[in-house]
Amino acid sequence: MSENKGEATPVATGSTAEYGSVPSPQKMYLDDFYNKIGFGYAQIAFWTVLSLISILDTTEEALISLVIPYLRCEWNLSLFFEGAITCSVFLFYGISSVIFGKAADRYGRRTILLVTLATLTATAIFCALATNKWQFLIARTITGACIGANFGAIVSFASEVVPVKYRSLGTSLIIFVSKVGMFLTAVAAYFFLNSLGWRWFIIIVSLPIIPSIIFLWVLPESPRYLIVSGKQKDAQEAIQFMADMNKVQIDEGTTVVCKQSDDLGEVTALFAPEYRKETILLSIIYFGNILVFLSLILFLPLAINSSFCGGNGVTPTHECKKLSQGSILKVAIVVSATMIGLIAAHAMSHFTGRIPALRVFAAMAFIGSLLLYKCFSATMTVILFYVIEFASSGLNILIWIILLENYPTYIRTTASGFVNFWGKIGGVLGVIGVYALFYLSPYLLVTMYVASTLLSLIGAALFTKETRYLEVQDIDDQEAPE
C-alpha cells in the first residue's frame, strides 16, 4: 500500500478488533463506526435504491430474447443482424465494466451511477422511438455500455455501507432483486408485449430509471470509497448522514481515521501475488457460467418455436413468428429459477462455506448441460432449462460474494469490472453460438454448453480460498495509526 500524500490525516477502513489498536478517544475506524451505527434505515435506503438500479441490469438479459421475434417481423431482420443486436449489448457491457469499474474506484460509485442513469433515460426513449434497425442497434449498444458501468458500482456500493457481517447479505440481496427484475420483465411481457407492442414494453420495463435517479441524488457517496480516496470531510458527513437516519448519536469530536491510497482502480493490483490466483479463476468460472446463463435465455424462445429435441433433432424456423402467451409464460417460469437458485446458493454458502457451494452448483450446471443431449418432451425440456438456470444463477451469486469479500475497497469495483468483462465475453460467444450453431446443429450448441460448464467446474475445483467472514484490510497492519 502506498504512503500518505502530503499532510493528510491517516485513513483506515478496518476496525479496532482487526488492527488490535485504538487510534485515540477522538478517532475511530470505519467498521467501528458501522458497528456503533448498526443496521437500520440508512442501509435499507441505500439497498433499496441500489436494488432499483440493479433491476435495470438483468432486464436487458430477458428483454432482448423477448423482443427479437417482433423486430424480425417489423424490420425483416437477418440472422446476422439479430445476433449483432444481442452481441452489441453484451460486448459493450463487458468493455464498459472494465473502463467504468476503474472510474468508479477513482471518482466514486455514486458519480458513475448518476451519469449512466441519465444516459439510460435518453437511450430508452430513443430505442422505443427507433424507426429502423440501425437506430435500434445504436440505442441498445449505448444501453449495454451504461448497464455494464452500473453493475460493479452497485454491488461494491451495497457491500460498503454495512458492517462486515452483513456484507454477503447485501451482495445477495442486490443480485436477487436483479433476478426478480428479470422475472418481472418476463411477466410484463406476458401482459403487455402482445397487447401494447414492443415499443411500449421497453418504456414500461425502463421506468425504474426515474425513481433511481431521484433517490440516489439525495444519498451520499460510499463512506468506504471516500476514506480510501482521502476525502475525510465528505466521509465524516456521509457517516453522520447514516447515523442520523438510524437515530444514533455519535460523540462530538469523534472523527473517522483515514489513509489515502495511491492505487485506486489499478488493474495491475488484481495480479499482485495475494490476488492473482483468485482473479484468474474467478474470471474463468464466470466466463463459462455466463456463456450458458445468458445464451440459454436467448435459446429458450427459439427452442419453443422449433421442434427442439435434445442434440439430435430440430426444425429451424427463422421466420416472422411472434411468441404466443404460452411461450412467454414458459420463459417466465424458467427465468424464475434464477431467483430460487440464488436463494439456495446463498443459504448453502452460509452453512457450508463458499467453496463447497461453489463446487456443488458448478457440478449441477455441468450435469444439466449433459442431459440436454437427450431428447425429452417439451415439458421436460423446459424443466431441464429450469434446472440449468437454477444452478447457473446460484453459481453467479457465489462468484460475486467471493469477489466482494476477497478484494479491498481501492480495487473492489475494478475487480468487479474485470471479472464482469470476461463474463460478458462469454455471453457474447454464447449468443454467437446460439445463432450460428442452433440452425446448423443443436448437437454443437449443446456441446458448447457442456464445454463451458466443464470449464467453470474445473475453475471451481481449483479455487481454494475460503472468503466467508474474511476481514478485508484496506491498509496494512503495520500502518494502522496508534
RODO-2510 file (C-alpha; in nm, 4 decimals, decimal comma):
residues 482
     n   res          X          Y          Z
     1     m     0,0000     0,0000     0,0000
     2     s     0,1224     0,3467    -0,0748
     3     e     0,2252     0,6159     0,1724
     4     n     0,0054     0,9083     0,2753
     5     k     0,0001     1,2067     0,0491
     6     g     0,1058     1,5438     0,1888
     7     e    -0,0100     1,6084     0,5434
     8     a    -0,3481     1,4387     0,5185
     9     t    -0,4808     1,2703     0,8296
    10     p    -0,4018     0,8956     0,8154
    11     v    -0,7043     0,6952     0,6956
    12     a    -0,8093     0,3338     0,7629
    13     t    -1,1259     0,1457     0,6914
    14     g    -1,0739    -0,1517     0,9208
    15     s    -1,1816    -0,1940     1,2809
    16     t    -1,0188    -0,1812     1,6226
    17     a    -1,0620    -0,5581     1,6532
    18     e    -0,8956    -0,6099     1,3170
    19     y    -0,5870    -0,3984     1,3815
    20     g    -0,5555    -0,4541     1,7546
    21     s    -0,5048    -0,0872     1,8373
    22     v    -0,7202     0,2104     1,9278
    23     p    -0,6163     0,5286     1,7429
    24     s    -0,7395     0,7753     2,0084
    25     p    -1,0582     0,8611     2,2012
    26     q    -1,1458     1,1110     1,9271
    27     k    -1,0768     0,8802     1,6299
    28     m    -1,2484     0,5586     1,5185
    29     y    -1,2081     0,3147     1,2328
    30     l    -1,4940     0,2968     0,9834
    31     d    -1,6115    -0,0511     1,0857
    32     d    -1,6227     0,0641     1,4483
    33     f    -1,8471     0,3477     1,3317
    34     y    -2,0631     0,0965     1,1422
    35     n    -2,0899    -0,1264     1,4493
    36     k    -2,1956     0,1749     1,6558
    37     i    -2,4460     0,2982     1,3949
    38     g    -2,5854    -0,0532     1,3460
    39     f    -2,8122    -0,1750     1,0691
    40     g    -3,1174     0,0422     1,0150
    41     y    -3,2984     0,2878     0,7927
    42     a    -2,9771     0,4155     0,6308
    43     q    -2,8728     0,0743     0,4997
    44     i    -3,2293    -0,0005     0,3915
    45     a    -3,2381     0,3271     0,1956
    46     f    -2,9066     0,2520     0,0208
    47     w    -3,0046    -0,1055    -0,0603
    48     t    -3,3492    -0,0034    -0,1892
    49     v    -3,2070     0,2494    -0,4343
    50     l    -2,9307     0,0151    -0,5482
    51     s    -3,1871    -0,2635    -0,5911
    52     l    -3,3925    -0,0451    -0,8232
    53     i    -3,0843     0,0201    -1,0339
    54     s    -2,9863    -0,3474    -1,0388
    55     i    -3,3268    -0,4347    -1,1867
    56     l    -3,2224    -0,2452    -1,4988
    57     d    -2,9215    -0,4713    -1,5469
    58     t    -3,0894    -0,8084    -1,5847
    59     t    -3,3894    -0,6548    -1,7597
    60     e    -3,1631    -0,6496    -2,0661
    61     e    -3,0890    -1,0206    -2,0420
    62     a    -3,4583    -1,1101    -2,0694
    63     l    -3,5751    -0,8148    -2,2815
    64     i    -3,3629    -0,8875    -2,5874
    65     s    -3,4698    -1,2504    -2,6188
    66     l    -3,8361    -1,1474    -2,5906
    67     v    -3,8255    -0,8524    -2,8318
    68     i    -3,6125    -1,0050    -3,1088
    69     p    -3,9016    -1,2062    -3,2690
    70     y    -4,1053    -0,8833    -3,3011
    71     l    -3,8144    -0,6905    -3,4541
    72     r    -3,7676    -0,9757    -3,7004
    73     c    -4,1259    -0,9296    -3,8179
    74     e    -4,1199    -0,5475    -3,8286
    75     w    -3,7814    -0,4946    -3,9965
    76     n    -3,7271    -0,8334    -4,1615
    77     l    -3,4054    -0,8870    -3,9671
    78     s    -3,1469    -1,1290    -4,0941
    79     l    -2,9973    -1,3895    -3,8644
    80     f    -2,6729    -1,1905    -3,8677
    81     f    -2,8375    -0,8654    -3,7610
    82     e    -3,0306    -1,0358    -3,4795
    83     g    -2,7005    -1,1621    -3,3461
    84     a    -2,5434    -0,8176    -3,3879
    85     i    -2,8144    -0,6516    -3,1751
    86     t    -2,7798    -0,9037    -2,8951
    87     c    -2,3994    -0,9230    -2,9062
    88     s    -2,3588    -0,5436    -2,9068
    89     v    -2,5378    -0,5177    -2,5712
    90     f    -2,3216    -0,7798    -2,4003
    91     l    -1,9955    -0,6815    -2,5728
    92     f    -2,0151    -0,3174    -2,4691
    93     y    -2,1463    -0,4267    -2,1299
    94     g    -1,8203    -0,6146    -2,0809
    95     i    -1,5954    -0,3384    -2,2143
    96     s    -1,7599    -0,0672    -2,0050
    97     s    -1,7367    -0,2890    -1,6952
    98     v    -1,3590    -0,2580    -1,7066
    99     i    -1,3461     0,1109    -1,8030
   100     f    -1,6115     0,2345    -1,5624
   101     g    -1,5134    -0,0114    -1,2892
   102     k    -1,1797     0,1662    -1,2742
   103     a    -1,3571     0,5039    -1,2982
   104     a    -1,5844     0,4132    -1,0050
   105     d    -1,2783     0,3356    -0,7929
   106     r    -1,1267     0,6713    -0,8878
   107     y    -1,4257     0,9066    -0,8984
   108     g    -1,6874     0,7366    -0,6845
   109     r    -1,9700     0,4854    -0,7154
   110     r    -2,2487     0,7435    -0,6867
   111     t    -2,0986     0,9727    -0,9523
   112     i    -2,0743     0,6971    -1,2122
   113     l    -2,4262     0,5730    -1,1376
   114     l    -2,5825     0,9174    -1,1781
   115     v    -2,4114     0,9705    -1,5151
   116     t    -2,5097     0,6308    -1,6542
   117     l    -2,8687     0,6521    -1,5278
   118     a    -2,9168     0,9885    -1,7002
   119     t    -2,7815     0,8357    -2,0215
   120     l    -3,0080     0,5318    -1,9859
   121     t    -3,3125     0,7588    -1,9701
   122     a    -3,2246     0,9035    -2,3089
   123     t    -3,1394     0,5698    -2,4712
   124     a    -3,4628     0,4044    -2,3518
   125     i    -3,6663     0,6776    -2,5210
   126     f    -3,4511     0,6675    -2,8343
   127     c    -3,4828     0,2897    -2,8511
   128     a    -3,8632     0,2980    -2,8218
   129     l    -3,8840     0,5625    -3,0959
   130     a    -3,6396     0,3888    -3,3325
   131     t    -3,7667     0,3840    -3,6906
   132     n    -3,5158     0,1341    -3,8304
   133     k    -3,2854    -0,1449    -3,7204
   134     w    -2,9705     0,0723    -3,7207
   135     q    -3,1164     0,3232    -3,4767
   136     f    -3,2233     0,0363    -3,2529
   137     l    -2,8742    -0,1188    -3,2710
   138     i    -2,7081     0,2106    -3,1696
   139     a    -2,9511     0,2617    -2,8812
   140     r    -2,9023    -0,0895    -2,7455
   141     t    -2,5234    -0,0608    -2,7747
   142     i    -2,5200     0,2540    -2,5594
   143     t    -2,7630     0,0887    -2,3193
   144     g    -2,5311    -0,2102    -2,2825
   145     a    -2,2361     0,0183    -2,2079
   146     c    -2,4320     0,2051    -1,9385
   147     i    -2,5551    -0,1096    -1,7667
   148     g    -2,2050    -0,2568    -1,7703
   149     a    -2,0831     0,0596    -1,5995
   150     n    -2,3558     0,0263    -1,3359
   151     f    -2,3171    -0,3269    -1,2114
   152     g    -1,9745    -0,3191    -1,0466
   153     a    -2,0542     0,0126    -0,8791
   154     i    -2,3861    -0,1228    -0,7479
   155     v    -2,2538    -0,4385    -0,5821
   156     s    -1,9495    -0,2586    -0,4394
   157     f    -2,1659     0,0239    -0,3050
   158     a    -2,4060    -0,2224    -0,1407
   159     s    -2,1249    -0,4050     0,0407
   160     e    -1,9527    -0,0850     0,1557
   161     v    -2,2319     0,0717     0,3634
   162     v    -2,2718    -0,2122     0,6147
   163     p    -2,0612    -0,3927     0,8780
   164     v    -1,8680    -0,6990     0,7626
   165     k    -2,1283    -0,9471     0,8929
   166     y    -2,3928    -0,8017     0,6570
   167     r    -2,1684    -0,7799     0,3516
   168     s    -2,2654    -1,1083     0,1833
   169     l    -2,6318    -1,0416     0,2623
   170     g    -2,6115    -0,7060     0,0822
   171     t    -2,4478    -0,8639    -0,2206
   172     s    -2,7038    -1,1440    -0,2337
   173     l    -2,9963    -0,9063    -0,1920
   174     i    -2,8861    -0,6779    -0,4754
   175     i    -2,8306    -0,9658    -0,7150
   176     f    -3,1508    -1,1398    -0,6007
   177     v    -3,3522    -0,8262    -0,6782
   178     s    -3,1848    -0,8084    -1,0195
   179     k    -3,3132    -1,1618    -1,0881
   180     v    -3,6560    -1,0534    -0,9689
   181     g    -3,6230    -0,7794    -1,2306
   182     m    -3,5556    -1,0412    -1,4965
   183     f    -3,8618    -1,2359    -1,3866
   184     l    -4,0787    -0,9209    -1,3796
   185     t    -3,9624    -0,8418    -1,7332
   186     a    -4,0992    -1,1776    -1,8474
   187     v    -4,4208    -1,1137    -1,6523
   188     a    -4,4530    -0,7676    -1,8089
   189     a    -4,4058    -0,9292    -2,1491
   190     y    -4,6928    -1,1666    -2,0754
   191     f    -4,9301    -0,8756    -2,0074
   192     f    -4,8021    -0,6007    -2,2386
   193     l    -4,5801    -0,7301    -2,5204
   194     n    -4,8573    -0,8614    -2,7460
   195     s    -5,1221    -0,6121    -2,6343
   196     l    -4,9226    -0,2863    -2,6432
   197     g    -4,6312    -0,3760    -2,8700
   198     w    -4,2576    -0,3900    -2,8145
   199     r    -4,2068    -0,0093    -2,8020
   200     w    -4,4339     0,0451    -2,5029
   201     f    -4,2929    -0,2713    -2,3477
   202     i    -3,9428    -0,1197    -2,3493
   203     i    -4,0725     0,2021    -2,1918
   204     i    -4,2531     0,0079    -1,9183
   205     v    -3,9517    -0,2016    -1,8163
   206     s    -3,7316     0,1114    -1,8168
   207     l    -3,9485     0,3008    -1,5658
   208     p    -3,7254     0,2186    -1,2603
   209     i    -3,4663     0,4601    -1,4027
   210     i    -3,6598     0,7702    -1,2918
   211     p    -3,7019     0,6924    -0,9188
   212     s    -3,3452     0,5575    -0,9127
   213     i    -3,2051     0,8954    -1,0165
   214     i    -3,4235     1,0885    -0,7724
   215     f    -3,3416     0,8736    -0,4685
   216     l    -2,9715     0,8332    -0,5482
   217     w    -2,9376     1,2107    -0,5756
   218     v    -3,0240     1,2583    -0,2063
   219     l    -2,7972     0,9802    -0,0748
   220     p    -2,4250     1,0340    -0,0031
   221     e    -2,1291     0,8587    -0,1614
   222     s    -1,9957     0,5325    -0,0154
   223     p    -1,8082     0,6238     0,3056
   224     r    -1,5575     0,3460     0,2447
   225     y    -1,4749     0,4855    -0,1001
   226     l    -1,4448     0,8390     0,0403
   227     i    -1,1986     0,7153     0,3005
   228     v    -0,9558     0,5410     0,0656
   229     s    -0,9741     0,8389    -0,1723
   230     g    -0,8640     1,0690     0,1110
   231     k    -1,1878     1,2714     0,1391
   232     q    -1,2156     1,2686     0,5166
   233     k    -1,4614     1,5591     0,5462
   234     d    -1,7013     1,4014     0,2956
   235     a    -1,6617     1,0629     0,4651
   236     q    -1,7446     1,2147     0,8021
   237     e    -2,0559     1,3817     0,6576
   238     a    -2,1684     1,0539     0,4984
   239     i    -2,1225     0,8688     0,8283
   240     q    -2,3187     1,1407     1,0105
   241     f    -2,5958     1,1110     0,7485
   242     m    -2,6220     0,7371     0,8171
   243     a    -2,6132     0,7882     1,1948
   244     d    -2,8929     1,0460     1,1742
   245     m    -3,1088     0,8128     0,9642
   246     n    -3,0532     0,5326     1,2151
   247     k    -3,1204     0,7730     1,5047
   248     v    -2,7794     0,7053     1,6622
   249     q    -2,5780     0,9755     1,8411
   250     i    -2,2072     0,9998     1,7545
   251     d    -1,9904     1,1524     2,0269
   252     e    -1,8998     1,5102     1,9449
   253     g    -1,5464     1,5489     1,8127
   254     t    -1,5117     1,1816     1,7107
   255     t    -1,3728     1,1502     1,3580
   256     v    -1,3069     0,8633     1,1199
   257     v    -0,9463     0,7520     1,0786
   258     c    -0,8384     0,7729     0,7152
   259     k    -0,5498     0,6775     0,4896
   260     q    -0,5465     0,7671     0,1215
   261     s    -0,4415     0,5084    -0,1370
   262     d    -0,2390     0,5877    -0,4494
   263     d    -0,3530     0,2600    -0,6090
   264     l    -0,7192     0,3450    -0,6679
   265     g    -0,8537     0,1462    -0,9606
   266     e    -0,5221    -0,0071    -1,0725
   267     v    -0,5882    -0,3221    -1,2781
   268     t    -0,2316    -0,4419    -1,2148
   269     a    -0,3155    -0,4680    -0,8436
   270     l    -0,5532    -0,7541    -0,9296
   271     f    -0,2493    -0,9617    -1,0240
   272     a    -0,0490    -0,8964    -0,7096
   273     p     0,0627    -1,2299    -0,5548
   274     e    -0,2162    -1,2264    -0,2946
   275     y    -0,4912    -1,1828    -0,5582
   276     r    -0,3509    -1,3320    -0,8803
   277     k    -0,4904    -1,6850    -0,8489
   278     e    -0,8357    -1,5666    -0,7425
   279     t    -0,8534    -1,3100    -1,0245
   280     i    -0,7736    -1,5706    -1,2893
   281     l    -1,0004    -1,8443    -1,1520
   282     l    -1,2998    -1,6166    -1,0876
   283     s    -1,2691    -1,4862    -1,4452
   284     i    -1,2608    -1,8413    -1,5835
   285     i    -1,5582    -1,9587    -1,3763
   286     y    -1,7637    -1,6514    -1,4624
   287     f    -1,6748    -1,6739    -1,8331
   288     g    -1,8054    -2,0291    -1,8629
   289     n    -2,1082    -1,9706    -1,6459
   290     i    -2,2325    -1,6509    -1,8117
   291     l    -2,1895    -1,8071    -2,1553
   292     v    -2,4546    -2,0606    -2,0572
   293     f    -2,6654    -1,8313    -1,8365
   294     l    -2,7253    -1,5588    -2,0963
   295     s    -2,7424    -1,7682    -2,4115
   296     l    -2,9828    -2,0192    -2,2554
   297     i    -3,2385    -1,7408    -2,2043
   298     l    -3,1974    -1,6454    -2,5709
   299     f    -3,2067    -2,0100    -2,6767
   300     l    -3,5320    -2,0881    -2,4923
   301     p    -3,7729    -1,8896    -2,7167
   302     l    -3,6023    -2,0372    -3,0257
   303     a    -3,6358    -2,3888    -2,8872
   304     i    -4,0029    -2,3292    -2,8002
   305     n    -4,0791    -2,2032    -3,1522
   306     s    -3,8991    -2,5025    -3,3049
   307     s    -3,9189    -2,8763    -3,2593
   308     f    -3,6054    -2,8927    -3,0441
   309     c    -3,5376    -3,2462    -2,9260
   310     g    -3,2058    -3,2821    -2,7494
   311     g    -2,8904    -3,2695    -2,9546
   312     n    -3,0266    -3,4739    -3,2421
   313     g    -3,3258    -3,3014    -3,3938
   314     v    -3,4650    -2,9547    -3,4692
   315     t    -3,6712    -2,7822    -3,7301
   316     p    -3,5124    -2,4376    -3,7867
   317     t    -3,7734    -2,1632    -3,8019
   318     h    -3,6036    -1,8319    -3,8694
   319     e    -3,9191    -1,6594    -3,9844
   320     c    -4,1680    -1,3988    -3,8676
   321     k    -4,3209    -1,5849    -3,5761
   322     k    -4,4170    -1,3904    -3,2643
   323     l    -4,4240    -1,5545    -2,9242
   324     s    -4,7561    -1,6897    -2,8020
   325     q    -4,8788    -1,6187    -2,4496
   326     g    -4,7967    -1,9785    -2,3611
   327     s    -4,4398    -1,9400    -2,4873
   328     i    -4,3890    -1,6202    -2,2875
   329     l    -4,5223    -1,7988    -1,9782
   330     k    -4,2657    -2,0762    -2,0248
   331     v    -3,9903    -1,8156    -2,0447
   332     a    -4,1191    -1,6587    -1,7203
   333     i    -4,1170    -1,9993    -1,5487
   334     v    -3,7566    -2,0698    -1,6482
   335     v    -3,6459    -1,7178    -1,5520
   336     s    -3,7990    -1,7668    -1,2055
   337     a    -3,5323    -2,0341    -1,1492
   338     t    -3,2729    -1,7567    -1,1250
   339     m    -3,4309    -1,6292    -0,8027
   340     i    -3,4658    -1,9732    -0,6426
   341     g    -3,1093    -2,0711    -0,7363
   342     l    -2,9718    -1,7536    -0,5835
   343     i    -3,1504    -1,8106    -0,2511
   344     a    -3,0383    -2,1728    -0,2367
   345     a    -2,6734    -2,0872    -0,3123
   346     h    -2,6622    -1,8089    -0,0547
   347     a    -2,8129    -2,0362     0,2112
   348     m    -2,5753    -2,3218     0,1345
   349     s    -2,2689    -2,0954     0,1384
   350     h    -2,3747    -1,9610     0,4773
   351     f    -2,3795    -2,3071     0,6340
   352     t    -2,1065    -2,4916     0,4406
   353     g    -1,8773    -2,2101     0,3263
   354     r    -1,8232    -2,0563    -0,0160
   355     i    -1,6009    -2,3273    -0,1644
   356     p    -1,8312    -2,6326    -0,1197
   357     a    -2,1297    -2,4340    -0,2512
   358     l    -1,9283    -2,3096    -0,5495
   359     r    -1,8340    -2,6637    -0,6488
   360     v    -2,1824    -2,8097    -0,5969
   361     f    -2,3560    -2,5527    -0,8169
   362     a    -2,0854    -2,5748    -1,0860
   363     a    -2,1325    -2,9537    -1,0925
   364     m    -2,5108    -2,9158    -1,1107
   365     a    -2,4847    -2,6862    -1,4152
   366     f    -2,2488    -2,9331    -1,5854
   367     i    -2,4771    -3,2322    -1,5288
   368     g    -2,7805    -3,0371    -1,6505
   369     s    -2,5980    -2,9415    -1,9697
   370     l    -2,5050    -3,3037    -2,0328
   371     l    -2,8709    -3,4029    -2,0122
   372     l    -2,9532    -3,1624    -2,2983
   373     y    -2,8115    -3,4274    -2,5333
   374     k    -3,1137    -3,6469    -2,4599
   375     c    -3,4447    -3,5957    -2,6388
   376     f    -3,7178    -3,5038    -2,3890
   377     s    -4,0759    -3,3934    -2,4230
   378     a    -4,1420    -3,0188    -2,4484
   379     t    -4,2400    -3,0038    -2,0804
   380     m    -3,9312    -3,1952    -1,9657
   381     t    -3,7101    -2,9709    -2,1799
   382     v    -3,8472    -2,6626    -2,0020
   383     i    -3,7847    -2,8339    -1,6668
   384     l    -3,4275    -2,9116    -1,7689
   385     f    -3,3722    -2,5496    -1,8748
   386     y    -3,5088    -2,4533    -1,5313
   387     v    -3,2536    -2,6725    -1,3540
   388     i    -2,9615    -2,5307    -1,5532
   389     e    -3,0700    -2,1704    -1,4897
   390     f    -3,1148    -2,2580    -1,1209
   391     a    -2,7577    -2,3864    -1,0975
   392     s    -2,6111    -2,1093    -1,3117
   393     s    -2,7810    -1,8350    -1,1101
   394     g    -2,6577    -1,9901    -0,7858
   395     l    -2,3050    -2,0005    -0,9225
   396     n    -2,3351    -1,6339    -1,0226
   397     i    -2,4157    -1,5139    -0,6719
   398     l    -2,1378    -1,7233    -0,5189
   399     i    -1,8840    -1,5681    -0,7563
   400     w    -1,9945    -1,2172    -0,6593
   401     i    -1,9968    -1,2893    -0,2870
   402     i    -1,6431    -1,4278    -0,3072
   403     l    -1,5245    -1,1418    -0,5267
   404     l    -1,6510    -0,8676    -0,2963
   405     e    -1,5103    -1,0441     0,0101
   406     n    -1,1710    -1,1050    -0,1484
   407     y    -1,0695    -0,7586    -0,2743
   408     p    -1,0110    -0,4371    -0,0738
   409     t    -1,2026    -0,1154    -0,1370
   410     y    -0,9439     0,0567    -0,3552
   411     i    -0,9693    -0,2120    -0,6276
   412     r    -1,3059    -0,3738    -0,5472
   413     t    -1,5024    -0,2187    -0,8347
   414     t    -1,2051    -0,2626    -1,0672
   415     a    -1,2060    -0,6342    -0,9831
   416     s    -1,5827    -0,6465    -1,0400
   417     g    -1,5389    -0,4835    -1,3796
   418     f    -1,2521    -0,7120    -1,4807
   419     v    -1,4334    -1,0346    -1,3930
   420     n    -1,7578    -0,8988    -1,5395
   421     f    -1,5753    -0,8245    -1,8662
   422     w    -1,4780    -1,1885    -1,9101
   423     g    -1,8283    -1,2951    -1,8162
   424     k    -1,9814    -1,0794    -2,0864
   425     i    -1,7241    -1,2009    -2,3397
   426     g    -1,8583    -1,5458    -2,2567
   427     g    -2,2094    -1,4090    -2,3043
   428     v    -2,1197    -1,2735    -2,6483
   429     l    -1,9731    -1,6082    -2,7530
   430     g    -2,2850    -1,7783    -2,6205
   431     v    -2,5091    -1,5529    -2,8290
   432     i    -2,2976    -1,6169    -3,1375
   433     g    -2,3175    -1,9872    -3,0606
   434     v    -2,6972    -1,9788    -3,0419
   435     y    -2,7382    -1,8062    -3,3788
   436     a    -2,4547    -1,9907    -3,5529
   437     l    -2,4992    -2,3413    -3,4108
   438     f    -2,8709    -2,3783    -3,3378
   439     y    -2,9680    -2,3682    -3,7043
   440     l    -2,6578    -2,5643    -3,8058
   441     s    -2,6666    -2,8423    -3,5468
   442     p    -2,8199    -2,8452    -3,1978
   443     y    -2,5603    -3,1094    -3,1123
   444     l    -2,2863    -2,8466    -3,1487
   445     l    -2,4786    -2,5947    -2,9368
   446     v    -2,5265    -2,8470    -2,6555
   447     t    -2,1579    -2,9372    -2,6813
   448     m    -2,0720    -2,5697    -2,6316
   449     y    -2,2817    -2,5669    -2,3127
   450     v    -2,1158    -2,8837    -2,1835
   451     a    -1,7660    -2,7451    -2,2526
   452     s    -1,8476    -2,4135    -2,0837
   453     t    -1,9936    -2,5682    -1,7697
   454     l    -1,6989    -2,8092    -1,7527
   455     l    -1,4631    -2,5097    -1,7649
   456     s    -1,6494    -2,3499    -1,4740
   457     l    -1,6413    -2,6772    -1,2812
   458     i    -1,2646    -2,7090    -1,3256
   459     g    -1,2181    -2,3478    -1,2111
   460     a    -1,4349    -2,4116    -0,9046
   461     a    -1,2368    -2,7268    -0,8195
   462     l    -0,9096    -2,5294    -0,8312
   463     f    -1,0421    -2,2384    -0,6227
   464     t    -0,9287    -2,2924    -0,2628
   465     k    -0,9527    -1,9563    -0,0812
   466     e    -1,2420    -1,9538     0,1652
   467     t    -1,3611    -1,5930     0,1999
   468     r    -1,6517    -1,6350     0,4434
   469     y    -1,6160    -1,3722     0,7182
   470     l    -1,2818    -1,2673     0,5697
   471     e    -1,1673    -0,9328     0,7120
   472     v    -1,0534    -0,7343     0,4069
   473     q    -0,7872    -0,4873     0,5080
   474     d    -0,7708    -0,1534     0,3291
   475     i    -0,4410    -0,0650     0,4979
   476     d    -0,1545    -0,2826     0,6135
   477     d    -0,1389    -0,3844     0,9789
   478     q     0,1857    -0,2052     1,0383
   479     e     0,0375     0,1174     0,9031
   480     a    -0,2526     0,1277     1,1488
   481     p    -0,2160     0,4562     1,3363
   482     e    -0,1551     0,4487     1,7119
***
